[in-house]
């Protein structure tokens, strides 16, 4: 694989100072699955009583780790739980070898941590179609168990990267009606990112107290407004996973304020994935209003966000609003051509199906030079709306993916 590209120009200034989560311990190690000179395995161990919820890729070629995780959600939470993640190999499209690798890793983690095998969740990310050298991973377990601590989230986020140019984290302390709880999450994702949860690896931990079925319902709903509303390149991964684990160690029950805070953490991480889109130089928010339904609005928004012609125009700082019109039309969702309006930021570009009176191309071109852009489209057929987020498509994306396996 070629060298890691420079840190994204859209990256946050630094990794956030995340508080430790009671009932969670973390460790990382260098297994040498693919990379050399860096940690590439992360282990999280959760106290007995912790509940785990999740959503997964809907790919029809999803990996053995994903299928294993899906089958384990909702089990008996009485014992400890563990999550192990490796970078560099996706363990996807590996047939029986993939299943055997998951069994070997989950069995070894269960022995090392004391968790039941049904409470061990694994994720793998990286190259598809190559057998996972699971013995390299299991060889690190004694070291990681010995080093388990209250949580170096930055090290954990760094260990699960592939083509990411920066480690991703979000969270903090939240005041609820019954007291204070902590939420802290990490994520990886840069390419092969499109809605159909999940197309990245995301792990969020909290010490709030909540039943598994309620947390599962909450996570599923929040995904639609966060991770299912971003796209980098329209490609849905075979492998990736969102897990949210609640230890309950605070003794404070989750409430509506908890759900709002969890949404904010998920949206922050989702935005960071877009900001680290492979080769990205622009962060783009697309809001569609006047649609027949929220689903139709999202469909139109994603049609715009995934259009190579729109994305390359944004990369070239070209206010080519005709490409936005094209993307609305090709979406298949209801839209009234003669009531369509488009804005670039505060600039009214088109209205009532035609270029807006007074619109000047030089104003649009000046706006497109910004690193963060807002595109608003009203399709004139209803009252529903939705927002999605994407990035531009540059030569950097091609360079990164042309030599990913070399």
For each residue, the residues with C-beta under 8 A, 3 or more apart:
1: 34 403 404 405 406
2: 399 400 403 404 406
3:
4: 163 165
5: 163 165 278 279 396 399 400
6: 165
7: 11 165 166
8: 11 165 166 275 276 277 280
9: 281 371
10: 275 276 280 281 282 283 371 372 391
11: 7 8 165 166 272 275 276
12: 15 16 166 272 275
13:
14:
15: 12 153 154 157 166 167 169
16: 12 169 170 171 172
17:
18: 151 153 154 169 170 171 172 184
19: 171 172 173 182 184
20: 24 150 151 182 184
21: 24 151 182 183 184 205 206 207 247 249
22: 182 207 247 249 250
23: 46 47 49 50 207 247 248 249
24: 20 21 44 45 46 47 150 151 205 207 245 247
25: 44 45 148 149 150 151
26: 42 43 44 45 148 149 150 151 152 153 155 156
27: 42 43 143 144 145 147 148 149
28: 39 41 42 43 144 152 155 156 158 159
29: 39 40 41 43 140 143 144 147 159
30: 37 38 39 40 41 140
31: 40 41 86 136 137 139 140
32: 35 36 40 136
33: 40 41 86 87 88 89 126 132 133 136 137
34: 1 40 87 88 89 126 127
35: 32 38 40 87 88
36: 32
37: 30
38: 30 35 158 159
39: 28 29 30 42 155 158 159
40: 29 30 31 32 33 34 35 86 87 88 159
41: 28 29 30 31 33 84 85 86 87 137 140 144 159
42: 26 27 28 39 83 84 85 156 159 160
43: 26 27 28 29 82 83 84 109 113 141 144 145 148
44: 24 25 26 82 83 84 156 203 205 245
45: 24 25 26 80 81 82 113 115 145 148
46: 23 24 50 52 80 81 82 83 205 245 247
47: 23 24 50 80 247 249
48: 77 78 79 80
49: 23 77 78 247 248
50: 23 46 47 77 80 81 245 246 247 248
51: 77 210 211 212 215 245 246 248
52: 46 73 77 81 83 119 121 212 243 244 245
53: 73 212 215 216 218 219 243 244 245 246
54: 69 70 73 121 216 219 241 242 243 244
55: 197 198 219 220 223 227 241 242
56: 62 66 69 70 197 198 240 241 242
57: 62 66 196 197 198 199 236 237 238 239 240 241
58: 62 196 197 236
59: 62 196 236 237 238
60:
61: 92 93 238
62: 56 57 58 59 66 67 92 238 239
63: 66 67 90 91 92 93 94 98 124 238 239
64: 67 68 91 92 94 98 99 101 102
65: 68 69 91 98 102 122 123 124 239 241
66: 56 57 62 63 69 70 123 238 239 240 241
67: 62 63 64 70 71
68: 64 65 71 72 102 106 121 122
69: 54 56 65 66 72 73 121 122 123 241 243
70: 54 56 66 67 73
71: 67 68
72: 68 69 75 118 119 120 121
73: 52 53 54 69 70 212 216
74: 212 213 216
75: 72 116 118 119
76: 79 116 118 119
77: 48 49 50 51 52 81 119 212
78: 48 49
79: 48 76 114 115 116 119
80: 45 46 47 48 50 113 114 115 119
81: 45 46 50 52 77 115 119 120 121 245
82: 43 44 45 46 109 110 113 115 119 120 121
83: 42 43 44 46 52 120 121 122 123 203 243 245
84: 41 42 43 44 105 109 120 121 122 123 137
85: 41 42 122 123 124 125 159 160 201 203
86: 31 33 40 41 89 122 123 124 125 126 132 137
87: 33 34 35 40 41 125 126 159 160 161 162 188
88: 33 34 35 40 125 126 127 162
89: 33 34 86 124 126 127 130 132 133
90: 63 124 125 126 127 128 238 239
91: 63 64 65 94 98 101 102 124 131 132 239
92: 61 62 63 64 98 124 128 129 238 239
93: 61 63 98 128 129 238
94: 63 64 91 97 98 101 129 130 131 132
95: 98 99
96: 99 100
97: 94 100 101 131 132
98: 63 64 65 91 92 93 94 95 101 102 131 132
99: 64 95 96 102 103
100: 96 97 103 104
101: 64 91 94 97 98 104 105 131 132 134
102: 64 65 68 91 98 99 105 106 122
103: 99 100 106 107
104: 100 101 107 108 134 135 138
105: 84 101 102 108 109 122 134 137 138
106: 68 102 103 109 110 117 120 122
107: 103 104 110 111 117
108: 104 105 111 112 138 141
109: 43 82 84 105 106 112 113 115 120 122 141
110: 82 106 107 113 114 115 116 117 119 120
111: 107 108
112: 108 109 141 142 144 145
113: 43 45 80 82 109 110 120 145
114: 79 80 110
115: 45 79 80 81 82 109 110 119 120
116: 75 76 79 110 119 120
117: 106 107 110 120
118: 72 75 76
119: 52 72 75 76 77 79 80 81 82 110 115 116
120: 72 81 82 83 84 106 109 110 113 115 116 117
121: 52 54 68 69 72 81 82 83 84 241 243
122: 65 68 69 83 84 85 86 102 105 106 109
123: 65 66 69 83 84 85 86 160 201 239 240 241 243
124: 63 65 85 86 89 90 91 92 132 239
125: 85 86 87 88 90 160 162 188 201 239 240
126: 33 34 86 87 88 89 90 162
127: 34 88 89 90 130 404 405
128: 90 92 93 238 239
129: 92 93 94
130: 89 94 127
131: 91 94 97 98 101
132: 33 86 89 91 94 97 98 101 124 137
133: 33 89 136 137
134: 101 104 105 137 138
135: 104 138 139
136: 31 32 33 133 139 140
137: 31 33 41 84 86 105 132 133 134 140 141
138: 104 105 108 134 135 141
139: 31 135 136
140: 29 30 31 41 136 137 143 144
141: 43 108 109 112 137 138 144 145
142: 112 145 146
143: 27 29 140 146 147
144: 27 28 29 41 43 112 140 141 147 148
145: 27 43 45 112 113 141 142 148
146: 142 143
147: 27 29 143 144
148: 25 26 27 43 45 144 145
149: 25 26 27 152
150: 20 24 25 26
151: 18 20 21 24 25 26 156 184
152: 26 28 149 155 156
153: 15 18 26 156 157 169 171 184 186
154: 15 18 157 158 167 169
155: 26 28 39 152 158 159
156: 26 28 42 44 151 152 153 159 160 186 203
157: 15 153 154 160 161 167 168 169 186 187 188
158: 28 38 39 154 155 161 167
159: 28 29 38 39 40 41 42 85 87 155 156
160: 42 85 87 123 125 156 157 186 188 201
161: 87 157 158 164 167 188
162: 87 88 125 126 188 190
163: 4 5 190 191 278 400 404
164: 161 167 168 188 189 190 276
165: 4 5 6 7 8 11 190 276
166: 7 8 11 12 15 272 276
167: 15 154 157 158 161 164 186
168: 157 164 186 187 188 189 269 272 273 276
169: 15 16 18 153 154 157 184 185 186 187 269
170: 16 18 184 185 264 265 268 269 272
171: 16 18 19 153 182 183 184 185 204 265
172: 16 18 19 182 183 184
173: 19 180 181 182
174: 180 181 182 183 257 258 261
175: 179 180 257
176: 179 180 181 208 252 253 254 255 257 258
177: 255 257
178: 252 253 255
179: 175 176 250 251 252
180: 173 174 175 176 250 252
181: 173 174 176 206 207 208 250 252 254 258
182: 19 20 21 22 171 172 173 174 206 207 250
183: 21 171 172 174 204 205 206 208 258 261 262 265
184: 18 19 20 21 151 153 169 170 171 172 204 205 206 265
185: 169 170 171 202 203 204 205 265 266 269
186: 153 156 157 160 167 168 169 202 203 204 269
187: 157 168 169 200 201 202 203 269 270 272 273
188: 87 125 157 160 161 162 164 168 200 201
189: 164 168 193 199 200 201 202 232 240 273 276
190: 162 163 164 165 193 232 273 276 277 278
191: 163 232 233 235 277 278 397 400 401
192: 199 232 233 235 236 237
193: 189 190 199 200 230 231 232 233 235 237 273 274 277
194: 199 231 232 233 234 235 236 306
195: 199 227 228 229 230 231 236 302 388
196: 57 58 59 199 228 236
197: 55 56 57 58 223 227 228 242
198: 55 56 57 201 202 223 227 237 240 241 242
199: 57 189 192 193 194 195 196 227 235 236 237 240
200: 187 188 189 193 227 237 240 242 273
201: 85 123 125 160 187 188 189 198 240 241 242
202: 185 186 187 189 198 227 241 242 243 266 269
203: 44 83 85 156 185 186 187 242 243 244 245
204: 171 183 184 185 186 242 243 244 245 262 265 266 269
205: 21 24 44 46 183 184 185 244 245 246 247
206: 21 181 182 183 184 244 245 246 247 254 258 262
207: 21 22 23 24 181 182 246 247 248 249 250 252
208: 176 181 183 246 248 250 252 253 254 258
209: 246 248 250 251 252 253 254
210: 51 214 215 218 246 248 253 254 258
211: 51 214 215
212: 51 52 53 73 74 77 215 216
213: 74 216 217
214: 210 211 217 218 254
215: 51 53 210 211 212 218 219 244 246 254
216: 53 54 73 74 212 213 219 220
217: 213 214 220 221
218: 53 210 214 215 221 222 254 259 262
219: 53 54 55 215 216 222 223 242 244 262
220: 55 216 217 223 224
221: 217 218 224 225
222: 218 219 225 226 259 262 263 266
223: 55 197 198 219 220 226 227 228 242 266
224: 220 221 228 229
225: 221 222 228 229 263 267
226: 222 223 229 230 263 266 267 269 270
227: 55 195 197 198 199 200 202 223 230 242 266 269 270 273
228: 195 196 197 223 224 225
229: 195 224 225 226 270 298 301 386 387 388 389
230: 193 195 226 227 270 271 273 274 388 389 390
231: 193 194 195 234 274 302 305 306 388 389 390
232: 189 190 191 192 193 194 273 274 277 278 280 390 391
233: 191 192 193 194 277 278 306 393 397
234: 194 231 306
235: 191 192 193 194 199
236: 57 58 59 192 194 195 196 199
237: 57 59 192 193 198 199 200 240
238: 57 59 61 62 63 66 90 92 93 128
239: 57 62 63 65 66 90 91 92 123 124 125 128
240: 56 57 66 123 125 189 198 199 200 201 237
241: 54 55 56 57 65 66 69 121 123 198 201 202
242: 54 55 56 197 198 200 201 202 203 204 219 223 227
243: 52 53 54 69 83 121 123 202 203 204
244: 52 53 54 203 204 205 206 215 219 262
245: 24 44 46 50 51 52 53 81 83 203 204 205 206
246: 50 51 53 205 206 207 208 209 210 215 254
247: 21 22 23 24 46 47 49 50 205 206 207
248: 23 49 50 51 207 208 209 210 251
249: 21 22 23 47 207
250: 22 179 180 181 182 207 208 209
251: 179 209 248
252: 176 178 179 180 181 207 208 209
253: 176 178 208 209 210
254: 176 181 206 208 209 210 214 215 218 246 258 259
255: 176 177 178 258 259
256: 259 260
257: 174 175 176 177 260 261
258: 174 176 181 183 206 208 210 254 255 261 262
259: 218 222 254 255 256 262 263
260: 256 257 263 264
261: 174 183 257 258 264 265
262: 183 204 206 218 219 222 244 258 259 265 266
263: 222 225 226 259 260 266 267
264: 170 260 261 267 268
265: 170 171 183 184 185 204 261 262 268 269
266: 185 202 204 222 223 226 227 262 263 269 270
267: 225 226 263 264 270 271
268: 170 264 265 271 272
269: 168 169 170 185 186 187 202 204 226 227 265 266 272 273
270: 187 226 227 229 230 266 267 273 274 389
271: 230 267 268 274 275 283 389
272: 11 12 166 168 170 187 268 269 275 276
273: 168 187 189 190 193 200 227 230 232 269 270 276 277
274: 193 230 231 232 270 271 277 280 283 389 390 391
275: 8 10 11 12 271 272 280 283 391
276: 8 10 11 164 165 166 168 189 190 272 273 280
277: 8 190 191 193 232 233 273 274 280 390 391 397
278: 5 163 190 191 232 233 396 397 400 401
279: 5 393 394 395 396 397 398 399 400
280: 8 10 232 274 275 276 277 283 391 392 394 396 397
281: 9 10 315 371 391 392 394 396
282: 10 314 315 370 371 372 373 391 392
283: 10 271 274 275 280 371 372 373 389 391
284: 305 314 372 373 374 375 389 390 391 392
285: 372 373 374 375 387 388 389
286: 301 304 305 374 375 376 377 387 388 389 390
287: 301 374 375 376 377 385 386 387
288: 291 297 298 300 301 304 376 377 378 379 385 386 387
289: 297 376 377 378 379 384 385
290: 339 378 379 380 381 382 383 384 385
291: 288 294 296 297 300 333 334 335 379 381 382 384 385 386
292: 296 333 334 381 382 384
293: 296 297 382 384
294: 291 297 298 384 385 386
295: 298 299 386
296: 291 292 293 299 300 333 334 382 384
297: 288 289 291 293 294 300 301 333 379 384 385 386
298: 229 288 294 295 301 302 386 388
299: 295 296 302 303 331 332 333
300: 288 291 296 297 303 304 327 328 331 333 335 377 379
301: 229 286 287 288 297 298 304 305 377 386 387 388
302: 195 231 298 299 305 306 331 388
303: 299 300 306 307 327 328 330 331 333
304: 286 288 300 301 307 310 324 327 328 331 375 377
305: 231 284 286 301 302 310 311 388 389 390
306: 194 231 233 234 302 303 311 390
307: 303 304 310 311 323 326 327 330
308: 311 312 393
309: 312 313 320 323 326 327
310: 304 305 307 313 314 320 323 324 327
311: 305 306 307 308 314 315 390 391 392 393
312: 308 309 315 316 392 393
313: 309 310 316 318 319 320 323
314: 282 284 310 311 317 318 368 373 392 393
315: 281 282 311 312 392 393 394
316: 312 313
317: 314 365 368 369
318: 313 314 365 368
319: 313 344 349 361 364 365 367 368
320: 309 310 313 323 324
321: 324 325 342 344 349 350 355 364
322: 325 326
323: 307 309 310 313 320 326 327
324: 304 310 320 321 327 328 342 375 377
325: 321 322 328 329 340 342 350
326: 307 309 322 323 329 330
327: 300 303 304 307 309 310 323 324 330 331
328: 300 303 304 324 325 331 333 335 340 377 379
329: 325 326 335 337
330: 303 307 326 327
331: 299 300 302 303 304 327 328 335
332: 299
333: 291 292 296 297 299 300 303 328 379
334: 291 292 296 379 381 382
335: 291 300 328 329 331 340 379 380 381
336: 339 340 353 379 380 381
337: 329 340 353
338: 352 353 380
339: 290 336 352 353 378 379 380 381
340: 325 328 335 336 337 350 352 353 377 378 379 380
341: 348 350 351 352 356 377 378 380
342: 321 324 325 348 349 350 375 376 377
343: 346 347 348 349 374 375 376 377
344: 319 321 347 349 364 367 368 373 374 375
345: 367 370 373 374
346: 343
347: 343 344 359 363 364 367
348: 341 342 343 351 356 358 359
349: 319 321 342 343 344 355 356 359 364
350: 321 325 340 341 342 353 354 355 356 359
351: 341 348 354 356
352: 338 339 340 341
353: 336 337 338 339 340 350
354: 350 351
355: 321 349 350 359
356: 341 348 349 350 351 359
357:
358: 348
359: 347 348 349 350 355 356 363 364
360: 363 364
361: 319 364 365
362: 365 366
363: 347 359 360 366 367
364: 319 321 344 347 349 359 360 361 367 368
365: 317 318 319 361 362 368 369
366: 362 363 369
367: 319 344 345 347 363 364 370 373
368: 314 317 318 319 344 364 365 373
369: 317 365 366
370: 282 345 367 373
371: 9 10 281 282 283
372: 10 282 283 284 285
373: 282 283 284 285 314 344 345 367 368 370
374: 284 285 286 287 343 344 345
375: 284 285 286 287 304 324 342 343 344
376: 286 287 288 289 342 343
377: 286 287 288 289 300 301 304 324 328 340 341 342 343
378: 288 289 290 339 340 341
379: 288 289 290 291 297 300 328 333 334 335 336 339 340
380: 290 335 336 338 339 340 341
381: 290 291 292 334 335 336 339
382: 290 291 292 293 296 334
383: 290
384: 289 290 291 292 293 294 296 297
385: 287 288 289 290 291 294 297
386: 229 287 288 291 294 295 297 298 301
387: 229 285 286 287 288 301
388: 195 229 230 231 285 286 298 301 302 305
389: 229 230 231 270 271 274 283 284 285 286 305
390: 230 231 232 274 277 284 286 305 306 311
391: 10 232 274 275 277 280 281 282 283 284 311
392: 280 281 282 284 311 312 314 315
393: 233 279 308 311 312 314 315 397
394: 279 280 281 315 397 398
395: 279 398 399
396: 5 278 279 280 281 399 400
397: 191 233 277 278 279 280 393 394 400 401
398: 279 394 395 401 402
399: 2 5 279 395 396 402 403
400: 2 5 163 191 278 279 396 397 403 404
401: 191 278 397 398 404
402: 398 399
403: 1 2 399 400 406
404: 1 2 127 163 400 401
405: 1 127
406: 1 2 403
